[in-house]
Amino acid sequence: MVRRLGLILFGFAVATLVAALSHAPSANAQEWTPSPRDLADVAAAYETAQRLRRPAGDSLYDQDDDPAGEGGPGENSFSDAEEIVPGDGEASAPADGPALADGVIDLAEPEPPEDGADPTRDTRPSEDLDAFRNPPAGYDPLLFQVEDIDPVATDRRPARLARFEPYDPIGIRIGSFVFFPEIEIGGLATDNVLSSPDAHSDIAAEIRSVSRLVSNWSVHALELKGTSLTTFHDDFPSEDDRAWGVEARGRLDITRRTNLQAIAGRDVSREDRSAIDANQVGERAEVTVDRAEVALNHRFNRLTVQLRGAVSDATYSDTNGVSNADRDTLETRAAVRAAWAFKPTLAVFAEQELNQRDKGATPADGIARDSDGTRTRVGLDFGSTGAVLRGTIGVGYGRQTPDDRRLSAVDAFLFDANLAWRPSEVTSFLLTAQSDIYDTTTLLSGGVVAHTVGLEARHAFRRYLIASAGVVYTHYDYDATPFTEDQWLSFAGLEYYASPELVLFARYEHLDFASNDVDGDYESDEVRLGVRVRR
């Protein structure tokens, strides 16, 4: 135990030293919906974004420079009309009319509003409005540009709004790409390392890393991402993690109204003890998931239509000499989604999805778990560029029908959300929810209906001291059986931003798991301390 604690302290010292010595050339980048003016000078837009990231004063997002003219499209920008560019030798007239001469006062009466128009509406150009938005409209140093494939599962922009920070990641400029590296070194202590009624305590060292290489192009987009997690437990090495993942995202801009987006990746990890059908004792299964998803998006002015397809292949390693081939699943999905935008920050949508699941083997009860399913959802989309509210929320109905008629179809109410609300510069809330029907090898059961809802609050007590707290509730209902499970996860954390490259963090979690199965209840407490180094 002493040796492990020594490794943790040594890791803290190394990470702090690396942060102090790192002075790699940095760059920032900006995400925006390109207009003809933006495309004229991408380099100038990049430099403007670099100036915008420097906070000043007591506000988290005070800016030194006026970014007027560099913002994204305004609230009602649905037209594709081209900007008129004056020819050679022609004067360029200001958008708001000829400029007044020095010393001349304009005494003319302002023009009355058009019939039926709101006399109180702001008539300034969209670029002037964007200049005073907080944070600036369309500005995101992390360059989240390939997010529209599945707004609930793949869109990281709502979490970006909720996770405000005093420093924006700078990144390292590599040609026309920006590289964002990040590493966490820390330790944890838990009083129930096996997540079981028979609690055992343990400590562990953790190393996490995230590396993203993101394009900074005026059209199209490409992102490559790699993650890793390595843990070293002192008394229970069976709980060590050797997880890693790779992902590639791309967007092909076919026209101004049409684009093709795709995601492909592989994730390898050890199964959590609380997962459906997971082993409670002994060896944990290694889960490998290969996935690919593609979406074609086209905008008919206010109407946007998306055609989406996806395939995923999940395989489970043998555990304790027993095959888990009956849990292997090849799933294909196809969906169509239509959204009507009242404005860029409010739209309604409807979605219909079909899926097909093929299992690797038949479970012990001799009934194959191959099935077909449907998902129907409707909801609201608040856009991805708002400074106060962004994300989606929806409800719907799902049905999964096993091929073997000895199992009944499983129906479920669906509730999905990926919604961020930031009422002030120092406080934010993030609502996440996901509902689905999952497979199970439980005797005579056709599936498990799972509902997960989480709410997290974040508040800055000082510019560099940010606290967070939240709760996540999950309910599992096993079809055709009396088994139900409930899980409550509550957490609180604190982050201190010592510099743009160095963050110290602490986090506490309490897990309460309840099941109507015999000896299924347990609780656990976990504390994490660490340091995060990034560029």
Secondary structure by P-SEA (a helix, b strand, c coil): caaaaaaaaaaaaaaaaaaaacccbbbbbbbccccccccccaaaaaaaaaaaacccccccccccccccccccccccccccbbbbbbcccbbbbccccccccccccccccccccccccccccccccaaaaaaacccccccccccccccccccccccaaaaaaaaccccccbbbbcccbbbbbbbbbbcccccccccccccccccbbbbbbbbbbbbbccccbbbbbbbbbbbbbcccccccccccbbbbbbbbbcccccccccccbbbbbcccccccccccccbbbbbbbbbbbbbbbbbcccbbbbbbbbbbbbbbcccccccccccbbbbbbbbbbbbbbcccccccbbbbbbbbbbbccccccccccccccccccccccccccccccccccccbbbbbbbccccbbbbbbbbbbbbbbbbcccccbbbbbbbbbbbbbccccccbbbbbbbbbbbbbbccccbbbbbbbbbbbbbbccccbbbbbbbbbccccccccccbbbbbbbbbbbbbbccccccccbbbbbbbccccc
